[in-house]
């Protein structure tokens, strides 16, 4: 059995008032509406996602979708206020309706197409002609990976905040599983270096970028602690690192993009794990992996 709520529609409403959904603002008033000027603009919202338009007209119950009650001003309001989801919807239509049906797949005998490789062709040629500079940049990148690792471990051992360490463990474990499950070959033009991480030109998994994901995890923790300048520095270094990885053909663009998402995802999962442990053990003054008694 569904319950009904009488809610007046306000066409010019504040979308951030805490009650706004689907371009309809609910001001919290529940009950009957006596004002005849408002009777034309009310809907009965039910639990099953439908509305009864003008329920006081009598007669049989007419069930219509909430979307069917929209007017032009409601559609304009959605586009003006929620423009990001609208752009994403256009992207969905483009990539599913145009690109997937018109774009020709890369033949199996060809090298994978990567737009990041195309954008960094000049950098690749420059580094290929300057092996010493390539080695120097690889060493700097390895130092940056060490900075990420040091900060993440420091937050646990010295500050007693294990969230970044837990998220890094999540990230690296999942990366190992995915990397082993689908082992991608290195690009033929890969510019390797003995000082690049992992040091020694050893084999490594391409998908996804642990370099980028680790930097994201550290940066997110810095923002939580209001270390904004340090977080900005890590973000800038992460961008430079990504450009170098593309320029040396050490990672595909998809590896870097998923690395960013993986950093955000596993940081969120680590936060949910902390919250779960706090509730389970009734910990009110912080969470630590090291028992205090």
N, C-alpha and C positions, 0 to 999 in steps of 0.2 A: 504494500500500500504506500503510495507516494504522498508526501506532504507538500503543501503549496505555500508560497510566500508572495504576498503582494508587494511589489517594488516599483516605485515611480521611476520612469526614464527621464534622465536629464541630458539633453543633447550637448550642452556646453558644460562639461564637467572636468574636474581635475583628475587626470589619469593616475595620479600618485596619491589618491586619498585613502588608499588601503582597502577600498571596496570595489575597485574598477576591474571588470572582466568583460572581455568581448565588446568593448566600446559602450558598455552599459554601466552606469554608476548606480550603486545601491547605497542609500544614505543611512541604512540601519533601521528604517521605519518598517515595522511589521504590523499588519492589520488592515482594516478597511480604510478607504479613502473617500471622504465625503465631498471634497471639492470637485464640482462638476467639470472644471477646467482641466483637472488632472485625470479625469476618467478616460479621456481619449488616448492618453499616453501611458497606460499601465499594462503590465504583463504579469501573468501568474507563472512564476518559475517553479518547476517541479524537480524532484530528485533525479528523474531519468533523463535530464538534459533537454527537455522540451518546455514549451511555454503554452499557456492557454491565452490566446489573444482576446482582450475585452471580455473577461469572464462574466461580467454582470449583464450581458445582453440577453441572457436567457437562452432557451433552446438546448440543443444537444451540445456535448462537449467537443470542441474543435481543437485538435492538437496540432500545433505547427512547430517547426524548428525555430530556435531562437534567432538563427541567422536570417530567417524569413521576415523577421520584424525589423530588420535594419532598413534605414533610409540612406540617402546619398550622403547626408552629413555624418552618419556613423562610419561609412566607408572612408570618407576623407579624414575623419578623426583617427582611424586606425593607421592609415598611411602616414599621417603627420606625426603621431605620437610613437607608434611602434614601427618605425621605418627600418630598423635592423632586421626583424623577422620578415618584413616585406621584401627586403633585398635578398634574404636567404631563400624566400619562396621563388623569386625570379631566378636565382641560381639553380634551384632544383629543377624548374621547368626547362632551363637552358641545357643543363648537363644531361638530363634524362631524355629530353625530347629532341635535342639537336645534336649534341656531341656524340652520344652513344650510338646514334643511328647514322651519322655522317662521317665520323672520324675513322680512318682506316687503321687497323692494328699493325704494329711493327712486325715484319716477317721474322720467323724464328732464326733465320740465318744472319740477321742484322744485330748490331749493338743496341741495347736499350736506349730509348730516347729520354733525355733528362733536360728539362728546361734550365735547371741550374748549371749544367755543364755548358749549355749554349751561352748563358749569360757570363760565364767566367772563362771563355776561351782565351781571351787575351791574357788573363792572369795565369792560366795554365801554360801558355807558350813562354811567358816571362819566367816562371818558376822552373820550367824544363830547361831553359837556357842558363839558369843560375842555381846550380845544385847546392852551393854553399848557403845561399839565402834560403833555399827550401829547407835545408837542415837546421838553420838558425830559427826559422819560424816554427818548425816542428818541435824544437827544444822549448820555445816559449809556450807552445800549446801544451806540452807535457807539464810545464810548470803550472799552467792554469788548471789542469786536471788535478795536480797536487794541491792547489789552493782550495778547490772544491772539496776534495776529500778531507783535507785538514779541518776546514770549517765545519763540515757535517759531523765528523767525529768529535770535534771540540764541543759542539753544542750538547752532546750527550755526556761526555766524560767530565768536562769542566763546568758546564752550566746546568747539567741535570735535566736537559730537555731532549728526549730521545726521538721526537717526531721526525726530524730530518733524517736521522740514522735509520729509523724504521722504513721510511719512504724509499730511501736509497736501497735498502735490502729488498723491498718489494720490487723496485724497478729493475735491479740487476738480475734478480731471480727470474722475473718474467722475460727479460731480454734474453737471458740464456736459453730459456725454453723455446721462445719464438725463433731465436737465431739458429738453434739446432734443428728445429722443425722444418724450416725453409732456409737452406743454406745457399745464399746468393754468391755468384762469383764476383771477384773484384773486377772493376773496369780494366780493360786492357791497357789503358793509358795511365794507370795509377802511379803517382810519384811517391814512392816509399822513402822512408828515412829510418836509419837505425836508432834515432833518438825520439821517434814519434811514439806516443802511447798507443798500444802496449809496446814497450821498448824492445828492440831487437828484431823488428820486421816479422814478428810472429803473426800467425793467422788470427783473425778476429771476425766477429759477426757484424754484418752490416746493419741489419734491422733489429732494433732501431738505434739511433745514436745515443750511446751512454754519455758521451761528452756533453751533448746538449741537455739531456734529461738531468744529469747531475748538477749542471749549472742552474737549471730552472729550480730544482729542489732547494739549493742553497739560497738563491735569490728570493724565493717565496718565504723562506724562514727569516731572512733579513728584513723583509717588509713587515712580517708579523712583529718583529722586535723593534720596528721603527728605525732600522739601520738603512735609511733610504739611499744615502749616497753610496754606501757599499753595494747595495742591491743594484743601483744604476750602473756602477762600475762593472759588476758581474754581467749585467745584461749587455753592455757594450762589448765586453770581451767575448761574450757568447755569440754575438752577431759576427764579430771578426773571426772567431773560430769557425763558424759555419761557412763563411766566405772562403776561408782557407781550405776547409775540408772539400768544398765543391771544386775549388781551383786545383787541388791535387788529385781529384777524383777518388778521394778516400771515403766519401759517403754519397749516396744518392739524395736528391731533394726530399723524397718521401721519408728517408731515414731521419733527416733533420726535423721535418714537420711533425712526425710522430713522436720524436724525442721531446719536443715542446709539450705536446699533449700528454705524454707519459709522465713528465715531471709534475704537471698539474694534477693528473689523475692520482698518482701514487702519493702525492702530498695530501690530497683529500682523503684517500683511504687510510693513511696513517693517522690523520686526525680523527676519523671515525673509530679506528681501533683504540686510540687513547680514550675517547669518550666512552666506548663500550667497557673498557677496563675500569674507568672511574666509577661508572654506575654499578658494575658487578661487585667491586670491592669497596664501594662507598668511600672513595678517596676524594677529599674535598680540597686539599692543599697541594695540588700538583700531582704529576704522575712520573714515576721513575722506574727504570728497568732494574735498578739496584735496590734491594730491600734495605730499609733503614733499621730494622731490628730483627 
